[in-house]
Amino acid sequence: MNAEILMTKFMLKKQQSRGVAKRWQQSLFWADFKSKSGWTPHFFEVSFEDRTFEVTVMTRKIAKCFTLAYVPMAAERDFFKNDGDFARFFRDFSREIKPFLPSNTILVRFDPPVDRDSGWENLSALKKASNDIQPPDTVVLDLSSAEEELLAAMKPKWRYNIRLAEKKGVKITVHGKEALDDFYRLFKTTGERDGIAIHSKVYFERLFQTAAQYPDVTVRIYQADLEDEKLAAIITLFLGDQAVYLYGASSNSKRNLMPTYLVQWQAICDAKKFGCKEYDFYGIPPTDDENHPMHGLYRFKTGFGGAIIHRIGSFDYSYSTMAELFFLAERLRSFYYKKIKKILR
């Protein structure tokens, strides 16, 4: 890929990725994986003030005639001195990146890794997106403490549930792609029970196939078994300093044995062995609202003692008035899945 340099208030250079991203959503591995699902990655080196960093931009066709550009989890807040620099970067980056994108690109969507309470949510030329792509709310567990300290920091019921599962004979086994059939059966059961849309099995096959090409990436299936019965399973990603709980599933049987607690604890312990600094539970409801349909997920993930993070969510920079049609279609689709489909179900 030939390098092209465009001078504005910062330098923008299109290049091959060097794989030095700070966050897993900006990694070469994740870009490669998403490319197998219709996204096209573009890699840029950006020099802003006295900082130089890489940014991955992914593009995808929508409605066969337009293109959406997406920037997941970039750039880092500590790259900027103040709110003005932060807003100016996203505005200028959006403008200057346009010549490198497909000509029919109607907008670029950002998911900045910035906390909502930082006061940096004023992004000037950007508009709050109607839908967030990355979950803006999550729980991140600091792994710098010893295992005993991590257990002590949990809610008492969580420690009890982990020990209960062990006492009742639940065993955790660790697998790769060979256990995908068992995981997917549990995953379908979970989707039907909770009324949520699920990925196809091919999606997970691509995940393992892509991870196998990167020596610094490990994707594992952690499975909770009682004798020959599969009770629960999760898929966890290990990449650099980060471990991420990507997907989870459980059966409708013997849930009182708390296998989901023990399987998470095993993944957390292994993350420490991998040298990871944090374990990201990746996605919770925005508040501890008992009326929220996913309130159980909020309680489960927050009980392990991690820091609750609320990010500012997705923001858009529009290149064309056609973006308004996309926003309308997005709102209608969201209304259908969140309201109409649940009523029909």
N, C-alpha and C positions, 0 to 999 in steps of 0.2 A: 504494500500500500504506500503510495508516494506521499511524502509529508507536504502539507500546504500550511503556510503561515499567514495569519491575518492579524495585523496590528490594530488594536483599538486602545481601550484603557487597560487591557490586559492582552496577553499573547495566547492564541489558541492554535494548537497544532494537532492535526489528525495523524494518527500513527497506529502501529500495532500495540496491543496492551503489553506492558511489562509485568503484569500480575502483581502489582504492589498496592492493591486497594486495601483500605483499612477495614471496610465492612464487607460481609459475605455477599450482600446484594450487588456489590460493585466488583466482585471477583471475576476473573477470567472464566473460572469454572461455571459460575451461575449464568454468565452471558452465553456460554457455550450450551448449557442446558436449555435455556429459554429459546435459543435459536432453533431447537428441535421442535418447538411449539409455535412456530410462526413469527418469532421476533428476529430482527436483524440487528446485531450489535455494532456500534461504532465507538471507537476509542479515541480519546482526546487527552492531550497534555495541556493543562491550563496554568499560566503564570499570572498570578494576581497579587499586586503589591510585591511583597518579598517572599511569597509562598508559591511553590509549584506542586501540583498534584494531578492525578489522573481522574478522568470522569468517563464513565461508560454511559452511552446513550443508546437506548434500544428503540427501534421503530417497528411498526406493524401496520399492515393494511387494514382498513375498516370499511365495510360496505363496498369493497372491491374497487372503490374509486378515490379513497382518501387514505392518508397515513397519519398515525398517531406516534409522536415521539415521547419517550418516557425516560426519566432520570431517577433511578431508585437510590435513595439514601446517599446523596451527595449534594453539596459539599459539607465538610465538617464545620461546625460552629467555630471551633478555635482557629480557623483559618482567617477569621475576620476580627477587626478591632472594634467595630461598633455596628449599630443597627443600619447606619447609612451604607457602609461597605457591604453588608450582607444583602440588602435590597438591591443595591447597584449591581452586584455580581450576577444575581439571577436575571435581572433585566437585560444586562449587556450580554450575558452568555446566551440567552434566548435569541437575541437579535443576531449575534455574530455566528451562531452555529447553523443558522438557516441555510446558507449556501451549501453546506455539507450534507444536508438531509434531502430525501426525495422531494421533488418539486411540488408534489401534491400534499405535503405535510400541512395540516390545518392547526395543530397546536402541539406544544410540548408540556408534559406534565411532570412536576417535580414532587418527590417525597423527601424533603429535607430532614436530616436526623437531628431535629431541634425540639427541645422540650417546650410544651405549651406554656409553662410558667416562666420561661426565659424572657418574655417580653419582646421577642424577636419575630412575632407573627405578622408584622406589617411588611409585606413584600412588594409594596408599591404597585408596579405594573402587572403583577400576578393576581389572579382571581382564585378564591377558594373553590376547589373542585367539588362537584356535586357528590362524587364518590371517591373514597380513599382506596388506593391500590394496596399499599402496604398497611397492615394493621397499625394505626397510630398509637394504640394502647397496648402495653405489654408488661411483662414482669421479667426482670433480669437479676439473676442470682450471682453475686460476687463469690468466686471460688477460691479466694485467697486464704480463707480460714480452713482449719483442719476439719475432717469429717465430723468429729464429735461436736465441734462448734457449729457446723452447719445444721446438725440435728437439733442442737439446743436452740437455734434461732427460729426453728419452725414452730407453728402452732402445736400445742400439746397433742391435739387429736391427730395430727399428721404423723408425729413420731409413733403414736400408739398404733395407727393403721399400718405403718411400715412393719412394725414388730408383729402385729397380728397376722399379716400376710405370711411372714416368715414362720411364725409359730404354727400356722395351719398347713404348712407344707408347700406353699406356692414357691416355685422355682423360676429363676430368670435365666433364660438362654439368649445368647447373642448370635446374630446371623447376618448374612449378606443377602444378596438377591435370591438365593435358593429358598428363602422363607417367604417370598413375596406372595405366593398363592394363599398361604395361611393368613398373612396380614390382610390381604385384600378381602377375604371372606369376612373377617372381623370388621373391616372398614365399611363394607356394604351394610352389615348389620347395624353399625353405628349411624350411618346415614339414614337408614330407614327409621330407626328409633328416634333420632333427634330431628328428623325432617329437614336435613340439609343436603345440598348438592355435593356430589363427590367427583373427584378426578377419575378418569379411566385408568385401567390397569396399565395401559401403554405408557401413560404419564410417569408412573413409578418405575417402569422398566427403563425408560430413558434416563431417569434420575440416577439409577445404579450404573447404567452403561456409561454415562458421562463421568461420574465420579471415578470410575475405574481407570480413566485416562489421566488422572491428576494424582501424582504421588503425595501431595500435601492435603488431599481431601479424603475423608473417610465418611461413608454413610452406612449406618448400622440399623438393623431391626432388633429391638429388644422385646422379647416375648415372655409373658408370664404364663406358666403352665401349672396345672395341678394334675399330676400323673400324665395321662395322655390328652387331657382337655386343654385347649387354648383359651385362655381367659381374657387376655389383653395384650396389646402390642403397640409400640411406638417406633417411629423412624426419626433418628437423630443424626444431624450433620455435625461433623467436627472439621473445622477449618481454621488453622492458625490459632489465634487467641480465643476464638469463639466456638461454642457448642450451641446448637439450635434444635429445639424440639419442633420438628416440622409437622408431623402428622401423628394422630393417635387413634386407637380403635379398641373396642372392648365388646365382649359377648354379653348376652342377656342373662347368662348363667353365673351363679356364685359371685355376684358383685359384692355381696356382704363380706367376702374374704379380702377385699381391698387390694386386688392385684395392680390396679393403676397407680397406686402410691408406691408400691415396691419397685415397679418397672421404671418409674421416674427416678427413684433414688439410685438404682443401679447405673442409669445413664449419667446422673450427676457425679457419682463416684468415678466413673470412667472418664468423664470430661476432665477431672482433676489429673488423672493419670496421663491424659493426652497433653497436659500442660496448658489447657484452656484457662483463661482468666475469668470467663463469665459463661453462664448457662442461660440462654434466652428462651423463655417459655412461649414466645412468639404469638401474641394476640390474646386480648381479653376484652370484655365489654368496657365501655368508657367509664362507668360508675358502678358502685356496689348497690345496684338497684334490684331489689328482690322481684320486681315485676318484669325485669328484662328476661327475654326468652333464653339467654345464655348465662344467666346469673350463676348457675352451677359451675360453669367454666371459670368464672371470675373467682369464686370461692376456692375452687380446687387449685388453681395456679398461684394465687396470692398466699395460700397457706404454707408454702415451702420457704417463706422468709425472704424472698427477693425484693428488690426495689421496684415499686410500681411506677411505670413511666408513661406519661401522656404526651405524645408528640403533636405537632401542629397539623399533621395530615398533609394531603395532597393539594398542590396549587398548580394553576394552569397559566400559560402564556399563549394567547391566540394569535395565529398568523392570518386567519381568514374568517369572514363572517359565517362561513360554513360550519365553523366550530359550534355556533349556537344550535344548529340542528343536531350535532353530536351530543351536546349537553342535554337537549330535550329528550333524545332517544335514551340517554343514560338514566335520566330521572324516571322515565316511563318503565324502563326495564327494572330499575330498583323497586319501584312501586309494585310491579307485578310479582317479583320474587318475595318481597317482604310482606305484602298484604294479600294480594289476590290468590297466589299459589298456596299460601298457608291456609286460607279460608277453604279453598277447593280440597286441600288435603284433609 
